[in-house]
Amino acid sequence: MRMDRTRPAGRHDQRRPAAAAAALTRARGRQHKPHYWFADRLLAVLSGRRPVHWMLGHTIGEAYEQLVRLAPGTPLRPADHATPVVRHCGEFHPGPGVIEAFARIGSGERVAAMAFRLEQGPDHRWRCAAVELGGERTPAP
C-alpha cells in the first residue's frame, strides 16, 4: 500500500490549503483598492440594501444627486433570489488622483454594468464624482 498522500490523514474533502490561502489573499487585497470598495458600497445602495444617505460623505458634485435619482428604482436589486455581487471591477487612471472604474454586477443569471468616477481630495480621501448604470443582459448559454 502506498503511503504518499496529497492530503492529511482523515481529511476527505478535495480543497487544498494553498488554494484557500490564495483566495483569502486576493479578497484582502481587493478590500484595499478604492474602486472595489466603492463598487461594493454603490451596489449596496443601488440594490436597496442601504439608504442613499449612507453615501453622503463619500460623494462629491453631481454623484449624490445621481444616486438619489437611481436608488428608488433599485436597479441592481436581487434577481432570482440571488444576492447581487461585484464579479469584477476594473480601473483606468486618466490622471493623478482620478480613477474611472467599471464593474460587472452579477445576480443569478443577470449581469449589469456600472461605471463610476473617483477623485482624490486634498485630504487624500477618495470620493465618488459620477455614477452610471448600463443595461442588463442575460449571458448566452
KEKEGU-344945 format. One record per atom (N, C-alpha, C): residue number from 1; atom name; x, y, z; residue in one letter. Coordinates in nm, 4 decimals, padded with zeros to 6 digits. Atoms other than C-alpha are relative to their C-alpha. Layout:
N
NODE NUM CA X Y Z a .
...
This chain:
141
NODE 1 N 00.0831 -00.1172 00.0000 m .
NODE 1 CA 00.0000 00.0000 00.0000 m .
NODE 1 C 00.0879 00.1241 00.0000 m .
NODE 2 N -00.0793 -00.1229 00.0114 r .
NODE 2 CA 00.1318 00.3432 -00.0970 r .
NODE 2 C -00.0406 00.0952 00.1110 r .
NODE 3 N 00.0260 -00.0913 -00.1097 m .
NODE 3 CA 00.1593 00.5983 00.1830 m .
NODE 3 C 00.0165 00.1461 -00.0397 m .
NODE 4 N -00.0199 -00.1395 00.0417 d .
NODE 4 CA 00.2265 00.9115 -00.0243 d .
NODE 4 C -00.1351 00.0627 -00.0363 d .
NODE 5 N 00.1307 -00.0626 00.0184 r .
NODE 5 CA -00.0986 01.1049 00.0160 r .
NODE 5 C 00.0168 00.1483 -00.0326 r .
NODE 6 N -00.0028 -00.1427 00.0322 t .
NODE 6 CA -00.1814 01.4513 -00.1121 t .
NODE 6 C -00.0746 00.0834 00.1028 t .
NODE 7 N 00.0692 -00.0728 -00.1063 r .
NODE 7 CA -00.3929 01.5440 00.1919 r .
NODE 7 C 00.0245 -00.0734 00.1324 r .
NODE 8 N -00.0230 00.0630 -00.1308 p .
NODE 8 CA -00.3629 01.4777 00.5652 p .
NODE 8 C -00.0950 -00.1174 00.0236 p .
NODE 9 N 00.0833 00.1166 -00.0328 a .
NODE 9 CA -00.4954 01.1507 00.7022 a .
NODE 9 C -00.1293 00.0462 00.0660 a .
NODE 10 N 00.1289 -00.0343 -00.0579 g .
NODE 10 CA -00.8624 01.1720 00.7881 g .
NODE 10 C -00.0715 00.1131 -00.0711 g .
NODE 11 N 00.0635 -00.1095 00.0735 r .
NODE 11 CA -00.9307 01.4606 00.5536 r .
NODE 11 C -00.0560 -00.0559 -00.1298 r .
NODE 12 N 00.0653 00.0593 00.1160 h .
NODE 12 CA -01.1802 01.3702 00.2836 h .
NODE 12 C -00.0387 00.0995 -00.1078 h .
NODE 13 N 00.0386 -00.0960 00.1041 d .
NODE 13 CA -01.2511 01.6962 00.1003 d .
NODE 13 C 00.1153 00.0208 -00.0979 d .
NODE 14 N -00.0992 -00.0171 00.1060 q .
NODE 14 CA -01.0658 01.7962 -00.2154 q .
NODE 14 C 00.0688 00.1352 00.0031 q .
NODE 15 N -00.0606 -00.1329 -00.0060 r .
NODE 15 CA -00.9772 02.1519 -00.1141 r .
NODE 15 C 00.1445 -00.0094 00.0471 r .
NODE 16 N -00.1394 -00.0064 -00.0416 r .
NODE 16 CA -00.6167 02.2412 -00.0708 r .
NODE 16 C 00.0212 00.1267 00.0809 r .
NODE 17 N -00.0236 -00.1197 -00.0819 p .
NODE 17 CA -00.4964 02.4814 00.1994 p .
NODE 17 C 00.0596 00.1153 -00.0788 p .
NODE 18 N -00.0636 -00.1066 00.0778 a .
NODE 18 CA -00.2876 02.6763 -00.0514 a .
NODE 18 C -00.1038 00.0765 -00.0821 a .
NODE 19 N 00.1028 -00.0661 00.0804 a .
NODE 19 CA -00.5916 02.7497 -00.2684 a .
NODE 19 C -00.0851 00.0913 00.0878 a .
NODE 20 N 00.0792 -00.0822 -00.0912 a .
NODE 20 CA -00.7896 02.8790 00.0299 a .
NODE 20 C 00.0791 00.1228 00.0429 a .
NODE 21 N -00.0843 -00.1133 -00.0393 a .
NODE 21 CA -00.4983 03.0978 00.1383 a .
NODE 21 C 00.0122 00.1009 -00.1140 a .
NODE 22 N -00.0106 -00.0895 00.1150 a .
NODE 22 CA -00.4639 03.2405 -00.2142 a .
NODE 22 C -00.1298 00.0792 -00.0179 a .
NODE 23 N 00.1280 -00.0692 00.0120 a .
NODE 23 CA -00.8367 03.3241 -00.2256 a .
NODE 23 C -00.0142 00.1056 00.1083 a .
NODE 24 N 00.0062 -00.0960 -00.1096 l .
NODE 24 CA -00.8140 03.4955 00.1130 l .
NODE 24 C 00.0908 00.1194 -00.0271 l .
NODE 25 N -00.0935 -00.1074 00.0335 t .
NODE 25 CA -00.5121 03.6983 -00.0011 t .
NODE 25 C -00.0596 00.0916 -00.1068 t .
NODE 26 N 00.0646 -00.0805 00.1041 r .
NODE 26 CA -00.6997 03.8110 -00.3134 r .
NODE 26 C -00.1114 00.0841 00.0586 r .
NODE 27 N 00.1113 -00.0740 -00.0608 a .
NODE 27 CA -01.0038 03.9106 -00.1062 a .
NODE 27 C 00.0520 00.1152 00.0851 a .
NODE 28 N -00.0561 -00.1068 -00.0824 r .
NODE 28 CA -00.7902 04.1104 00.1365 r .
NODE 28 C 00.0587 00.1108 -00.0869 r .
NODE 29 N -00.0561 -00.0993 00.0910 g .
NODE 29 CA -00.6077 04.2850 -00.1487 g .
NODE 29 C -00.1087 00.0828 -00.0655 g .
NODE 30 N 00.1136 -00.0678 00.0636 r .
NODE 30 CA -00.9406 04.3721 -00.3092 r .
NODE 30 C -00.0590 00.1060 00.0939 r .
NODE 31 N 00.0570 -00.0934 -00.0973 q .
NODE 31 CA -01.0606 04.5431 00.0120 q .
NODE 31 C 00.0769 00.1309 00.0052 q .
NODE 32 N -00.0832 -00.1193 -00.0107 h .
NODE 32 CA -00.7740 04.7908 -00.0055 h .
NODE 32 C 00.0054 00.0818 -00.1283 h .
NODE 33 N 00.0032 -00.0746 00.1253 k .
NODE 33 CA -00.8417 04.9048 -00.3618 k .
NODE 33 C -00.1236 00.0885 00.0004 k .
NODE 34 N 00.1156 -00.0888 -00.0128 p .
NODE 34 CA -01.0642 05.2136 -00.3650 p .
NODE 34 C -00.1124 -00.0293 -00.0986 p .
NODE 35 N 00.1074 00.0244 00.0961 h .
NODE 35 CA -01.2524 05.1178 -00.6817 h .
NODE 35 C -00.0855 -00.1203 00.0406 h .
NODE 36 N 00.0794 00.1129 -00.0485 y .
NODE 36 CA -01.3586 04.7807 -00.5342 y .
NODE 36 C -00.0832 00.0416 00.1218 y .
NODE 37 N 00.0701 -00.0452 -00.1194 w .
NODE 37 CA -01.4533 04.9460 -00.2039 w .
NODE 37 C -00.1243 00.0803 -00.0391 w .
NODE 38 N 00.1130 -00.0813 00.0455 f .
NODE 38 CA -01.6732 05.1992 -00.3838 f .
NODE 38 C -00.1014 -00.0840 -00.0773 f .
NODE 39 N 00.0941 00.0853 00.0743 a .
NODE 39 CA -01.8231 04.9357 -00.6149 a .
NODE 39 C -00.0911 -00.0749 00.0967 a .
NODE 40 N 00.0804 00.0709 -00.0994 d .
NODE 40 CA -01.9383 04.7372 -00.3111 d .
NODE 40 C -00.1002 00.0939 00.0677 d .
NODE 41 N 00.0893 -00.0966 -00.0651 r .
NODE 41 CA -02.0857 05.0490 -00.1451 r .
NODE 41 C -00.1108 00.0452 -00.0953 r .
NODE 42 N 00.1015 -00.0420 00.0974 l .
NODE 42 CA -02.2620 05.1669 -00.4614 l .
NODE 42 C -00.1009 -00.1118 -00.0244 l .
NODE 43 N 00.0890 00.1141 00.0181 l .
NODE 43 CA -02.4035 04.8179 -00.5122 l .
NODE 43 C -00.0977 -00.0122 00.1172 l .
NODE 44 N 00.0881 00.0082 -00.1171 a .
NODE 44 CA -02.5406 04.8191 -00.1564 a .
NODE 44 C -00.1130 00.1026 -00.0095 a .
NODE 45 N 00.1022 -00.1042 00.0130 v .
NODE 45 CA -02.7268 05.1454 -00.2273 v .
NODE 45 C -00.0939 -00.0310 -00.1165 v .
NODE 46 N 00.0818 00.0199 00.1199 l .
NODE 46 CA -02.8470 05.0570 -00.5778 l .
NODE 46 C -00.0760 -00.1325 -00.0005 l .
NODE 47 N 00.0770 00.1241 -00.0126 s .
NODE 47 CA -02.9695 04.7125 -00.4699 s .
NODE 47 C -00.1040 00.0108 00.1118 s .
NODE 48 N 00.0983 -00.0218 -00.1046 g .
NODE 48 CA -03.1740 04.8591 -00.1849 g .
NODE 48 C 00.0407 -00.0494 00.1377 g .
NODE 49 N -00.0435 00.0491 -00.1308 r .
NODE 49 CA -02.9663 04.7104 00.0989 r .
NODE 49 C 00.0405 00.1123 00.0949 r .
NODE 50 N -00.0390 -00.1164 -00.0807 r .
NODE 50 CA -02.8515 05.0557 00.2191 r .
NODE 50 C -00.0715 00.1235 -00.0537 r .
NODE 51 N 00.0636 -00.1241 00.0467 p .
NODE 51 CA -03.0133 05.4009 00.2058 p .
NODE 51 C 00.1003 00.0901 -00.0718 p .
NODE 52 N -00.0869 -00.0897 00.0775 v .
NODE 52 CA -02.8759 05.6692 -00.0260 v .
NODE 52 C 00.0878 00.0858 00.0910 v .
NODE 53 N -00.0789 -00.0890 -00.0860 h .
NODE 53 CA -02.7642 05.8911 00.2629 h .
NODE 53 C 00.1233 -00.0689 00.0586 h .
NODE 54 N -00.1185 00.0745 -00.0425 w .
NODE 54 CA -02.5116 05.6171 00.3514 w .
NODE 54 C 00.1239 00.0458 -00.0785 w .
NODE 55 N -00.1102 -00.0446 00.0854 m .
NODE 55 CA -02.3003 05.7658 00.0696 m .
NODE 55 C 00.0285 00.1498 00.0120 m .
NODE 56 N -00.0137 -00.1455 -00.0101 l .
NODE 56 CA -02.3252 06.1316 00.1816 l .
NODE 56 C 00.1448 00.0477 00.0105 l .
NODE 57 N -00.1378 -00.0456 -00.0153 g .
NODE 57 CA -01.9640 06.1709 00.2944 g .
NODE 57 C 00.0963 -00.0573 -00.1027 g .
NODE 58 N -00.0863 00.0672 00.0970 h .
NODE 58 CA -01.8319 05.9601 00.0074 h .
NODE 58 C -00.0245 00.0439 -00.1434 h .
NODE 59 N 00.0301 -00.0503 00.1344 t .
NODE 59 CA -01.9656 06.1612 -00.2873 t .
NODE 59 C 00.0312 00.1487 -00.0074 t .
NODE 60 N -00.0183 -00.1429 00.0252 i .
NODE 60 CA -01.8926 06.4993 -00.4418 i .
NODE 60 C -00.0759 00.0357 -00.1273 i .
NODE 61 N 00.0639 -00.0480 00.1228 g .
NODE 61 CA -02.0596 06.7091 -00.7057 g .
NODE 61 C -00.1340 -00.0642 -00.0258 g .
NODE 62 N 00.1274 00.0529 00.0476 e .
NODE 62 CA -02.3431 06.5522 -00.9013 e .
NODE 62 C -00.0239 -00.1459 00.0416 e .
NODE 63 N 00.0134 00.1437 -00.0284 a .
NODE 63 CA -02.2797 06.1937 -00.7812 a .
NODE 63 C -00.1123 -00.0311 00.0981 a .
NODE 64 N 00.1053 00.0283 -00.0981 y .
NODE 64 CA -02.5098 06.2139 -00.4797 y .
NODE 64 C -00.1377 00.0164 -00.0631 y .
NODE 65 N 00.1284 -00.0204 00.0686 e .
NODE 65 CA -02.7940 06.3548 -00.6923 e .
NODE 65 C -00.0287 -00.1135 -00.0977 e .
NODE 66 N 00.0189 00.1141 00.0890 q .
NODE 66 CA -02.7379 06.0750 -00.9444 q .
NODE 66 C -00.0510 -00.1206 00.0790 q .
NODE 67 N 00.0447 00.1109 -00.0844 l .
NODE 67 CA -02.7753 05.8194 -00.6635 l .
NODE 67 C -00.1442 00.0211 00.0479 l .
NODE 68 N 00.1364 -00.0302 -00.0439 v .
NODE 68 CA -03.0904 05.9943 -00.5375 v .
NODE 68 C -00.1000 -00.0336 -00.1101 v .
NODE 69 N 00.0895 00.0300 00.1126 r .
NODE 69 CA -03.2435 05.9577 -00.8856 r .
NODE 69 C -00.0049 -00.1502 -00.0299 r .
NODE 70 N -00.0070 00.1417 00.0361 l .
NODE 70 CA -03.1283 05.5973 -00.9407 l .
NODE 70 C -00.0539 -00.0947 00.1073 l .
NODE 71 N 00.0265 00.0949 -00.1086 a .
NODE 71 CA -03.1791 05.4352 -00.5993 a .
NODE 71 C -00.1458 -00.0400 00.0191 a .
NODE 72 N 00.1380 00.0427 -00.0260 p .
NODE 72 CA -03.5620 05.4418 -00.5675 p .
NODE 72 C -00.0465 -00.1169 -00.0870 p .
NODE 73 N 00.0377 00.1111 00.0875 g .
NODE 73 CA -03.5937 05.2016 -00.8609 g .
NODE 73 C 00.0776 -00.1268 00.0278 g .
NODE 74 N -00.0902 00.1119 -00.0322 t .
NODE 74 CA -03.3359 04.9658 -00.7038 t .
NODE 74 C 00.0410 -00.0774 -00.1260 t .
NODE 75 N -00.0348 00.0620 00.1277 p .
NODE 75 CA -03.1868 04.8930 -01.0462 p .
NODE 75 C 00.0879 -00.1247 00.0119 p .
NODE 76 N -00.0855 00.1176 -00.0165 l .
NODE 76 CA -02.9446 04.6333 -00.9066 l .
NODE 76 C -00.0565 -00.0936 00.1079 l .
NODE 77 N 00.0640 00.0855 -00.1001 r .
NODE 77 CA -03.1954 04.4539 -00.6834 r .
NODE 77 C 00.0265 -00.1468 -00.0323 r .
NODE 78 N -00.0242 00.1432 00.0223 p .
NODE 78 CA -03.1577 04.0787 -00.6384 p .
NODE 78 C -00.0946 -00.0576 -00.1052 p .
NODE 79 N 00.0793 00.0713 00.1009 a .
NODE 79 CA -03.2781 03.8621 -00.9265 a .
NODE 79 C 00.0015 -00.1481 00.0345 a .
NODE 80 N 00.0097 00.1448 -00.0268 d .
NODE 80 CA -03.3977 03.5039 -00.8791 d .
NODE 80 C 00.0493 -00.0353 00.1398 d .
NODE 81 N -00.0399 00.0216 -00.1395 h .
NODE 81 CA -03.3322 03.5338 -00.5040 h .
NODE 81 C 00.1514 -00.0134 00.0163 h .
NODE 82 N -00.1464 00.0036 -00.0078 a .
NODE 82 CA -02.9598 03.5665 -00.5762 a .
NODE 82 C 00.0503 00.1390 00.0374 a .
NODE 83 N -00.0543 -00.1275 -00.0447 t .
NODE 83 CA -02.7764 03.8408 -00.3896 t .
NODE 83 C 00.0959 00.0554 -00.1055 t .
NODE 84 N -00.0918 -00.0557 00.0994 p .
NODE 84 CA -02.6042 04.0783 -00.6342 p .
NODE 84 C 00.1406 00.0169 00.0593 p .
NODE 85 N -00.1397 -00.0106 -00.0425 v .
NODE 85 CA -02.2245 04.0779 -00.6148 v .
NODE 85 C 00.0816 00.0686 -00.1087 v .
NODE 86 N -00.0946 -00.0576 00.0954 v .
NODE 86 CA -01.9385 04.2643 -00.7788 v .
NODE 86 C 00.0854 -00.1157 -00.0506 v .
NODE 87 N -00.0781 00.1110 00.0570 r .
NODE 87 CA -01.7948 03.9998 -01.0115 r .
NODE 87 C 00.1411 00.0453 -00.0368 r .
NODE 88 N -00.1304 -00.0537 00.0402 h .
NODE 88 CA -01.5144 04.2188 -01.1438 h .
NODE 88 C -00.0088 00.1513 00.0008 h .
NODE 89 N -00.0041 -00.1462 00.0036 c .
NODE 89 CA -01.4106 04.5797 -01.1124 c .
NODE 89 C 00.1353 00.0407 -00.0573 c .
NODE 90 N -00.1228 -00.0465 00.0640 g .
NODE 90 CA -01.1556 04.7398 -01.3426 g .
NODE 90 C 00.0182 00.1484 00.0217 g .
NODE 91 N -00.0299 -00.1409 -00.0226 e .
NODE 91 CA -00.9882 05.0765 -01.3273 e .
NODE 91 C 00.0859 00.0566 -00.1122 e .
NODE 92 N -00.0809 -00.0753 00.0945 f .
NODE 92 CA -00.8363 05.3384 -01.5556 f .
NODE 92 C 00.0381 00.1297 00.0694 f .
NODE 93 N -00.0489 -00.1225 -00.0642 h .
NODE 93 CA -00.6237 05.6294 -01.4331 h .
NODE 93 C 00.0275 00.1055 -00.1080 h .
NODE 94 N -00.0217 -00.1020 00.1025 p .
NODE 94 CA -00.6721 05.9240 -01.6738 p .
NODE 94 C 00.0950 00.1106 00.0453 p .
NODE 95 N -00.0913 -00.1010 -00.0534 g .
NODE 95 CA -00.4608 06.1451 -01.4478 g .
NODE 95 C 00.0219 -00.0247 00.1474 g .
NODE 96 N -00.0246 00.0195 -00.1430 p .
NODE 96 CA -00.3235 06.1762 -01.0957 p .
NODE 96 C -00.1238 00.0332 00.0830 p .
NODE 97 N 00.1131 -00.0238 -00.0887 g .
NODE 97 CA -00.5895 06.1486 -00.8269 g .
NODE 97 C -00.1357 -00.0249 -00.0617 g .
NODE 98 N 00.1274 00.0296 00.0666 v .
NODE 98 CA -00.8582 06.0201 -01.0655 v .
NODE 98 C -00.0019 -00.1472 -00.0401 v .
NODE 99 N 00.0220 00.1383 00.0435 i .
NODE 99 CA -00.9924 05.6689 -01.1184 i .
NODE 99 C -00.1351 -00.0057 -00.0694 i .
NODE 100 N 00.1248 00.0301 00.0685 e .
NODE 100 CA -01.2523 05.5827 -01.3775 e .
NODE 100 C -00.0140 -00.1513 00.0057 e .
NODE 101 N 00.0163 00.1427 -00.0259 a .
NODE 101 CA -01.3879 05.2429 -01.2820 a .
NODE 101 C -00.1253 -00.0542 -00.0660 a .
NODE 102 N 00.1155 00.0698 00.0550 f .
NODE 102 CA -01.6263 04.9888 -01.4271 f .
NODE 102 C -00.0136 -00.1312 00.0766 f .
NODE 103 N 00.0239 00.1232 -00.0748 a .
NODE 103 CA -01.7875 04.6921 -01.2565 a .
NODE 103 C -00.1051 -00.0839 -00.0691 a .
NODE 104 N 00.1019 00.0958 00.0440 r .
NODE 104 CA -01.9736 04.3802 -01.3661 r .
NODE 104 C -00.0708 -00.0489 00.1251 r .
NODE 105 N 00.0816 00.0394 -00.1138 i .
NODE 105 CA -02.2558 04.3097 -01.1254 i .
NODE 105 C -00.0801 -00.1230 -00.0399 i .
NODE 106 N 00.0724 00.1224 00.0285 g .
NODE 106 CA -02.3948 03.9576 -01.1185 g .
NODE 106 C -00.1038 -00.0282 00.1060 g .
NODE 107 N 00.1067 00.0411 -00.0902 s .
NODE 107 CA -02.7218 03.8422 -00.9664 s .
NODE 107 C -00.0738 -00.1143 -00.0679 s .
NODE 108 N 00.0552 00.1166 00.0690 g .
NODE 108 CA -02.8182 03.4907 -01.0648 g .
NODE 108 C 00.0517 -00.0035 -00.1426 g .
NODE 109 N -00.0375 00.0008 00.1418 e .
NODE 109 CA -02.8182 03.4785 -01.4444 e .
NODE 109 C 00.0106 00.1408 -00.0580 e .
NODE 110 N -00.0002 -00.1384 00.0473 r .
NODE 110 CA -02.8470 03.8574 -01.4706 r .
NODE 110 C 00.1378 00.0628 00.0179 r .
NODE 111 N -00.1252 -00.0740 -00.0070 v .
NODE 111 CA -02.5416 04.0716 -01.5453 v .
NODE 111 C -00.0299 00.1459 -00.0343 v .
NODE 112 N 00.0189 -00.1430 00.0250 a .
NODE 112 CA -02.5410 04.4510 -01.5231 a .
NODE 112 C 00.1357 00.0686 00.0058 a .
NODE 113 N -00.1243 -00.0765 00.0016 a .
NODE 113 CA -02.2735 04.7145 -01.5767 a .
NODE 113 C -00.0174 00.1282 00.0803 a .
NODE 114 N 00.0003 -00.1244 -00.0760 m .
NODE 114 CA -02.1851 05.0047 -01.3515 m .
NODE 114 C 00.1341 00.0687 -00.0250 m .
NODE 115 N -00.1215 -00.0792 00.0177 a .
NODE 115 CA -01.9349 05.2822 -01.4182 a .
NODE 115 C -00.0045 00.1156 00.0989 a .
NODE 116 N -00.0052 -00.1112 -00.0937 f .
NODE 116 CA -01.8184 05.5467 -01.1746 f .
NODE 116 C 00.1375 00.0642 -00.0032 f .
NODE 117 N -00.1246 -00.0773 -00.0010 r .
NODE 117 CA -01.5526 05.8124 -01.1318 r .
NODE 117 C 00.0333 00.0348 00.1444 r .
NODE 118 N -00.0492 -00.0347 -00.1329 l .
NODE 118 CA -01.3457 05.8594 -00.8179 l .
NODE 118 C 00.1026 00.1108 -00.0113 l .
NODE 119 N -00.0979 -00.1080 -00.0039 e .
NODE 119 CA -01.1500 06.1713 -00.7331 e .
NODE 119 C 00.0576 00.0083 00.1407 e .
NODE 120 N -00.0678 -00.0077 -00.1290 q .
NODE 120 CA -00.8948 06.2041 -00.4580 q .
NODE 120 C 00.0127 00.1460 00.0407 q .
NODE 121 N -00.0015 -00.1373 -00.0484 g .
NODE 121 CA -00.9291 06.5183 -00.2485 g .
NODE 121 C 00.1329 00.0371 00.0636 g .
NODE 122 N -00.1235 -00.0455 -00.0653 p .
NODE 122 CA -00.6586 06.7266 -00.0795 p .
NODE 122 C 00.0275 -00.0740 00.1310 p .
NODE 123 N -00.0173 00.0788 -00.1225 d .
NODE 123 CA -00.7185 06.5153 00.2335 d .
NODE 123 C 00.0382 -00.1453 -00.0298 d .
NODE 124 N -00.0394 00.1325 00.0489 h .
NODE 124 CA -00.6178 06.2059 00.0249 h .
NODE 124 C -00.1118 -00.1041 00.0095 h .
NODE 125 N 00.1137 00.0918 -00.0015 r .
NODE 125 CA -00.9662 06.0543 00.0613 r .
NODE 125 C -00.0616 -00.0055 -00.1393 r .
NODE 126 N 00.0672 00.0182 00.1280 w .
NODE 126 CA -01.1369 05.9113 -00.2443 w .
NODE 126 C -00.1484 00.0266 00.0177 w .
NODE 127 N 00.1430 -00.0258 -00.0003 r .
NODE 127 CA -01.4881 06.0309 -00.3258 r .
NODE 127 C -00.0550 -00.0264 -00.1394 r .
NODE 128 N 00.0661 00.0297 00.1266 c .
NODE 128 CA -01.7319 05.9292 -00.5956 c .
NODE 128 C -00.0512 00.1306 -00.0605 c .
NODE 129 N 00.0397 -00.1233 00.0679 a .
NODE 129 CA -01.7892 06.2074 -00.8506 a .
NODE 129 C -00.1078 -00.0235 -00.1063 a .
NODE 130 N 00.1017 00.0298 00.1017 a .
NODE 130 CA -02.0196 06.0294 -01.1006 a .
NODE 130 C -00.0321 -00.1492 00.0017 a .
NODE 131 N 00.0454 00.1399 00.0044 v .
NODE 131 CA -02.2213 05.7074 -01.1380 v .
NODE 131 C -00.0874 -00.0175 -00.1227 v .
NODE 132 N 00.0849 00.0345 00.1137 e .
NODE 132 CA -02.3742 05.5456 -01.4462 e .
NODE 132 C -00.0273 -00.1499 00.0035 e .
NODE 133 N 00.0351 00.1415 00.0098 l .
NODE 133 CA -02.5540 05.2170 -01.4965 l .
NODE 133 C -00.0241 -00.0356 -00.1457 l .
NODE 134 N 00.0231 00.0486 00.1349 g .
NODE 134 CA -02.5540 05.0141 -01.8146 g .
NODE 134 C -00.1214 -00.0910 -00.0024 g .
NODE 135 N 00.1149 00.0868 00.0150 g .
NODE 135 CA -02.8259 04.7930 -01.9498 g .
NODE 135 C 00.0265 -00.1390 00.0549 g .
NODE 136 N -00.0099 00.1365 -00.0483 e .
NODE 136 CA -02.8967 04.4437 -01.8353 e .
NODE 136 C 00.0045 -00.0934 -00.1198 e .
NODE 137 N 00.0022 00.1024 00.1019 r .
NODE 137 CA -02.8311 04.1338 -02.0353 r .
NODE 137 C 00.0095 -00.1356 00.0680 r .
NODE 138 N -00.0099 00.1357 -00.0510 t .
NODE 138 CA -02.8599 03.7631 -01.9820 t .
NODE 138 C 00.1085 -00.0695 -00.0792 t .
NODE 139 N -00.1069 00.0652 00.0744 p .
NODE 139 CA -02.5451 03.5681 -02.0680 p .
NODE 139 C -00.0520 -00.1164 -00.0847 p .
NODE 140 N 00.0387 00.1088 00.0898 a .
NODE 140 CA -02.5740 03.3245 -02.3561 a .
NODE 140 C 00.0340 -00.1338 00.0658 a .
NODE 141 N -00.0278 00.1327 -00.0608 p .
NODE 141 CA -02.5940 02.9554 -02.2506 p .
NODE 141 C 00.1228 -00.0653 -00.0569 p .
